[in-house]
Amino acid sequence: MVQFDGAALGTRMKLLREMRDMSLQAVADAAGMTKSHIWELEQGKSVNPTVNAVWGISTALCVSPAMLLGLDDRLPPIDPVALKIAGIVDREIKRAVQSKLTKIGGDDQ
């Protein structure tokens, strides 16, 4: 069985975050996590992320969970700038939908 390497996860996270020119806070917001938890994962201080954390971070960084965990080393076959733009658009759409749902929910009360 392959041993999970939490430090390598942090290295991949930081590399991917920097490739996308995202701040720790931007990744945290997109992943639904705290900035400090993202930093702890990147630094190897937290080495046992939950499935939800891996899913959120991989979504925020526009990669598969397998790539984030080091099970697949292939980056998406798209220009890094296009990937960054796609990530921004995806986050803004999700934010707009959430805002709309919050307003709809608030109107019922």
Steps between C-alpha positions, in 0.01 A plus 500: 500500500624851415570721801329842485749790511337803661807719441485426127131597504596836645769550238254421219238731652743791520631442148149484355388804699796703379451382139148641521617817675258435788549617855458270797175684575370453145560124518347484847188690388459287188552178698274600788786481748703737715814671379692356794401143411615549139831638632539208743444251218748680273763505775452132584380586851164338429550175309169317522238699304140386492336387178299823503820703533667318209188542288469871583867577439513305175189684380650835604823421315322352195670161520377151576521367855733230360738766368490689829580182694783403265322199354494663155780738405343628181398864504180587313570534124417870493709814503567612861356848430181347360480272803538798732224687317274194510555472876413866552185470288394182682545662842308813395212295361480298823512820706220657292283188525554482877414868534183450298400196708562694820276785378226255398520325836486834680189611308299204632535605861 
